Amino acid sequence: MQISLNSASLQNWTGNVLLVGLLEGNLEEQLSHLEKLCDGLLIKRLEKQEFSAKPGDFASFNFLKGNPEKLILIGLGKPQNLQLDDLRVGVSKGIRSGVEDKGSLGILFPWEPFDASAAAKAIGESARLSLFKDLRFRSEPDPQPMPEKIELIGFPESANFALDEIHPICSGVELARELVGAPPNSLTPIVLAEKALLLAEEYDLHAKVLELKDCEKKGMGAYLAVAKGSDLLPKFIHLTYKPKGEVIRRIALVGKGLTFDSGGYNLKVGASQIDLMKFDMGGSAAVIGAARAIGEMRPEGTEVHFIIAACENMINGSAVHPGDIIQASNGKTIEINNTDAEGRLTLADALVYACELNPDAIVDLATLTGACVIALGDEIAGLWTESDQLANDLKVASDSAGEGLWRMPLPNSYREGLKSMLADIKNTGPRQGGSITAALFLKEFVKDSIQWAHIDIAGTVWSEKDRGVNSAGATGYGVRTLVNWINSLSI
């Protein structure tokens, strides 16, 4: 599917479906160039439908002859309240309501309150991602309408370069969605490693997979304790993107990679949604999706390491017990008071490994705590970092991606809740402030000299309903934020 600008006037546009975003007020002026499509009756038809361009207003008209064959109108609300996300949501709603499986789709939305390139990218990404459906596991999937091309109408030529980023970024998001959406009997730690190796081969990334014995030699006792309960071997994945020319900075992205999380002996029951615990590798999916995008985009000056400690959290005679004391690769001992707080154990050794690469910054993404979902819901991820600069850079990147992100507190006083009578630290603290103590636990495994940020995506990794650019199911959250951040470092 091709996404491009179309410089033709609306009167000369000859596509199949036209999607138009409208603002409240002055509808007659906004629709003057479309009246001919409805024989001068467009305003009257909209009045009968009580269409006033409020957010969520929708109208569709089919024509028996001429171009376009269908006109879709979407309300965007008051001009003074317009946000970039309104364009994303409006495009998404229009596409889901009236896409044809042929020809071209034209999109005409107001963009002048924003930078033309930012608006074109937001609209183009929304259009493509809204068309994505993961139907791999259906025996007879319903045919999905897919236009041959999407044309953005009314944008200046200067917005063209922004469209070049849409394909690699959206391909990364779609890959992340497929990884998260795959059932745990399909996407095992072994398969995840194989997919990473194939990605590295296709996009010229250096790849290394540490096997069980390699991890034992490195003393990764926290990570391997989690993996003990599964019959499937753990796979520690490390991909590296190296730019041509001088390396100005080095960063590491660490993704939680639990391909299934039973909770271990603290078994997930009741409202814990054990059947959805395939998405507990959402952090690793975002990291791999970002690797796919960066591998194609090839930004200059920034070396990027993509790190995943992949395994399952299962129960057998060898599984870690509540009460066990284990040792991470930096020497810290950990008392396991809850086997369902396993993601932070795998991340502990992954963060130590990342620090050994001496990066300028580390960002980890993890479906870490239900407490973050309680605090921020399912549209906003939590961000913990002591670096104001890193927090600001990631927030700018997430805003431009349309991915909600909110900085959370990291008070050292909450570290008291992690104290153990026997070991250096417990893996969980009190129920109150659970997402904060989880972040403080991870902080124990990062060198003070390295900028570090933790992003909890437990709420944003999955959606129970179509929302904005996200279909129900895996969202691919984090890919766009990470790629935007990396690209901003290369400017």
N, C-alpha and C positions, 0 to 999 in steps of 0.2 A: 504494500500500500504506500503510495507516494503522497507526501504532504508538501505543499508548495504555496507560494504567493501567486495571486492572479491579479495582474495590473489592469485587466479589462474593466470597463465601467459596468455597473450592475445591469444596465440595459443591454449590454452586449455579451453578458455571461450566458453560457449555453449548457450548464450542467443539469443534472437530474433532480437533485434535492437542494433546496436553499434553506439554510437555518439562520434566522435573524434574531439578534438580541435587542430588546427595546427597553428604554427607560421610561419611568412614569412622567407624564406631562408631555404636551406637544406631540401627541401620537400622530395627528394629521401631518405635521411637518416631517416626522421620522418615516412615515409610510407613503409619502407623496410619490416616491419613485417605485413603489410596489402596487399602487392602485390599479395600474393597467392589467396586472395579472388577474384581478378579480372584477374586471369591467367596471371599475369605479365604485365597487360596493364593499371594499375591504373594511373600511371604518364601520359601516353599518353592520357588517357581519360580526365584527369584534364587539360592538355595543350589545348585540343580542346575546353574545356569550359572556358579557360582563368582563371582558378582557381589558384591564387598565394598566398592564405591565408591572403589576406588583410582583414581588419575588414568588416564584412558583406558578405564575399564570402561564397557561399553555394554550396554543391554538394551532390547528393543522388544516391545510386545504389541499385537496387533490385537484389536478387539472387534467382534462381529457386530451388536450393538445398543447403543443408549444413547450418551451423550456422556461423555468423548470417544470417538472411534472408534479412536484409537491413543494409547498411552502410551509415551514414550521416557524412559529413565533414564540419566543420565550421572554417572559417578564424578568427584568433585572432589578426593579425597585427604583428608589429615588437616586438621582445622579450624585447628590452630595454624600450618599452612603455607600457608593459603589466600591467594592474591593476586588482585588485580583481573583480571589476565591469565588466571587459571584460569577465571573466569566467561566471558571472551570466547572462550577456546578450547573450553570445554564447550558453550556455546551454538552455536558454529560447527559442532562435530562433530555435535550433535544435529540441527541443521537440515539439514545435508547428508545425513543418514542417513534422514530420515523426513518431509520436508515434503510436504504434500498441496496440489494445485492447486485449492484451494477453501476456503471458510469461514475459520475463525480458528485461529491457533496461540497457545496459552497457554504462557507461560514462568514457571516457579516455581523460582527459584534463591535460595539463602541470600545475603543482602546485609548483614546486621547488623554484620559486622566493619568495614564501610566506610560512608562517607557515602551516604545513600540516593540522592541525585541523581547522584553519580558512578557508582554501581553501575547505576542505571537507564539512564544514558547509555551506559555501556560495553556493557551487554547489548543495548540497542536498536540501537546502531551495529553490533555484531557480527552481530545477526540480519539486518539489512538488507544489509550488505556481503557476508555469506556467501552470499546469494542471487544476487549479481551474477554474470552470465556475459556475456562479450563475444562474441556470435555474429554480428556484423555482416557478416563476410566469408564466411559459409557459404551455399551455394546453397539448402540445405534444412536449416536448423538444427533440432535436436531441441527439442521443447517443454520449457520450463523450468518446473517447479512453482513457483507463487507464491501464497501465501495472500493472501486479501483483506485481512486485518488481523492484527496481532500484538498480543497483550495481555500485559502484565507483571502478574503476580499477586502480591499481598502487599506492595506498596510503599505508603508513605504518600502522601497527596495533595501533600505538599511537593515530591515528586520530579517533579511534572508539568512544571515550567518547563524542566527539563533535556531533556525529550523534544522541546521546541520547536527545539532546536539540531540534532537528529538529521537532519532532512531537508536543510537547507542544507549541513551538513558532509558527509554521505554523498553528496549530489549532486556536491559538489566532488571528492570522492575518485573517484567513478565517472567523472566527466569526465576526471580525470587518467589513470585507467586506460585509457580509450578513446583518449586522445591517445598514450600510450606504446605501446599495443597496435597502433595503426594502422601499416600497412606504409609504408615511405618513399616509395613511388610514390603513396600516398594522402595522407599528411600531409607536405607540402612546406613550406618557409618561407612561401610565399605563402598556402597553406591555413591554416597556423597563425595568420598575421596576420588572415586573414578570420574565423576562429573567435573571435579575441580581439575584433574589432570587433563581431561579433554579440553577444558576451557583454556588451560595454560598452553596447550599445543596449538590451539586455534588462534590465540591472541598474543602469542610470543611473550608469555609470562614464565618466569622461572618457578618450578614446582618441586616441592619436597614433602613427602609424607613420612612421618615418624611412626614406626610400628611399636607394638607393645614393648619389645625389648629396648628399643631406642628411648622410649619414655621412662622405662625403669632405670636406665643408665643416667638419665637426667634427674632422677629423684622425684618424678611427678607423682608423689603419693596421694595428693588430693584428687587429681583427675582420675587416676587409676582406681582409687577406692570406689568411685561412682560406677566405673565400668565393670567392676568385679561381678556384679549380679546378672550380667547378660552373657548369653552364649556367643554373642557377636563381638569380635575384637574391636577395640578402639582404634581410631585413626586420627592422628594429629596432623592437620593440614596446614601447609605454609606456602602461599603463592607470593611472588614478588614481581612488581612492575618496576622496571628501571628505564628512565627516560634517556633519550639520546642527549649527548652533551653533558654539561656539568650538573651534578646533583647538588642543589642548593639546600634542600631540606629532606628529611626522612620522617615518614609517619607510619604508624601501625594501626590497623583496624582489627579488632578482636570480636568475633561473634560467638555467642553461646550456641553449641551444636548438639543439643540433646534430641536425637531423632525420635525418641519416645521417652516419656517420663511417667512411670507408673507411680512415683512417689517413694518407691522402695518399701521398706517395712513400715514407714509412715504412709501407708497406701492412700492414694487419693480416693475419697468416697464422697457421696452426697453431691453437693453442688460443685465439686472440684473439676467436673467435666473431663474425666479421664479419657473419654473417647476423642477429645480434641487435642490431646497432648502430643500429637504429631507436630503441632506448630511450635513446640518448645525449641525448635532449631531456627526460629525466625530471625534471630540475630545473625546466625551463620548464613542464612539465605540472603540477607541484606548485604553482607560482606562479599559473598560470591557474586551477587548481582552487580555490586559496585565494581568488582574486579572485571567483570565482563564489559561494563561500560568504559572503564578507564583503559582497558586493553585495546579497545577500538579507538578511543579519542586521543590517546597518547599525549597527555599534557606534559609540558616541559618543566624541568627543574625539580620535580618532586618524585622521590622514590617512595613507593607504597608497598607495605607488607600486609597481607591478608591472612589472618591466623584463626584457626578453628580447632578446638579440642572436641572432636566428635565421638559420641558414644551413646549408649542407652542407659537408662536408670531402671533396672529390673530387679526381680527377687529370685534368688535361688540359695543354695546352701553356702555359697561363697560371698553373698552380698554383704555390704557394710551394715553393721548393726547400729541402732541408736545407742550412744554411749561409747562407741569406738573412738580412739584417739589416733589420728593419722598425721603425717608430716608432709608439708608441701615442699616444692623444690627450692625455696629460699630458706628452708630450715625451720619455719614456723610450724608449731604443732597445733592441731585443731581438734577440739572435742565435737563429735557429731551428736548434737542433741535433736536433730530432725533430718532424716534421710531425704525428705522432700525439699530440702534447701540444698539441692545438689548442684544447681547451675553455677552457683558462686564458687563451688569447689573446683569445678572444671576450669572456670575462668581464672581462679587463683594461679594455677600453674601456667595457663596461657598468658597471663599478664607478666609473670616473672620471665617467661620466654621472650615476650615482646620487649621487655626492658633490656634484655641482654643484647638487643640489636641497636641500642643507643639511639632511639628515635627522638625527634624533637617533640613529638606529641603522640599520645595513644588515645584512641576512642574505642570503647567497647559498647556493643549493643546486645541486649539480652531480654528475653521474656522472663524477668527475674522474680517479680513479686505481685501477688494479688493486691497488696497494699497500695501499689501505684495505681491500679485500676480503680480502687475505691476513691483515691484522692483526685484523680484526673479524668476518669472515665475512659471511653474507648476511642476518642478522637485526638487526644493529646498524650504524647510521651513525656516522661520525666527526665530531666537533665541534672546531673550532679557533677560539679567540678569546682576546684578552688581557684581556677584561672579565669579572671574576668574577660581576658582577651579571647580565650578559647570558647567561653560561653557565648560571647557576642558573635564570634565568627560562625559558630554552629547555628545560632538563632537566625542570623541573616540567611544562611544557607537553607534552613528549614522553611523560613517564610517564603523565600523565592520558589521553593518546591511545593508549597501548599501542604506541608506536613506539620501538624501541630507539635510544638515543643515548648516546655515550660521549665525554667530553672528552679530547682528545689534546694532547700537548705542542707548544709553538710556540717552540723555542729559537732565538734569533737567531744562535747560532753556526753553525747549519745553513745560513745564508745564504751562507756561503763556497762551498758547492757550486753556487751559481747564478752565480758570477762568470764573466765573459766576458773574453777577451783583447782583443776588438774593440768590443763594445757595452757598454751599461750593465749588462745582465743576459742570461743564457741562459734559454730557456724550460723546460729540465729540468736537474735536478742528478743526482748519482750514484744508482744503483739503491737503495742503502740509504736508508731513511727517505724514500721517494719521495712519500708522501702529505703529509709535513711540509714538504718543499721546495716542493711544489705550493701549499700554503697560504701559505708565505712569499713565493712569487712573487705571489700575489694581493694580499698585504698591501702590496706596492709601489705599488698603484694605489688605495689607500684613504687618505684624510687621517687623520693621527694624532688629530685632534680629534673624530672620529666613531667611535662604538662600532660594531664590525664582528664578524660571526661567519661562518665558512665551514662548511658541512655537506656532507660527501662521501657521496653516496647510491649509489655505484657498486654496492655489494653488495645494498642493500635495494630497489632500484627494480624488480627482477624476481625471480620465484620459479619454480623448476622444478617445484614440486609444491604441492598445496593445503596451506596452513599457517595455522592460526588463522583470522582473518577474511579472509585472502588466498587467492583461487583461484590456480591455476597461471597464470603470466603476469605482467602488469603489476600492481603492488601499490598504486599511488597514494600511495606513501610521501611524507610531508612535509606533506600538506594539513592533516591533523588537528593536527599539532604547530604549524604556522604559525597556524592559526585560533585554537587555544587560547591561543597566546602573544598574539596581537592582542587577543583578548577580555579577557585578563587585564590588559592595559594600560588598558582602558576601564573597569575596575571602580573 
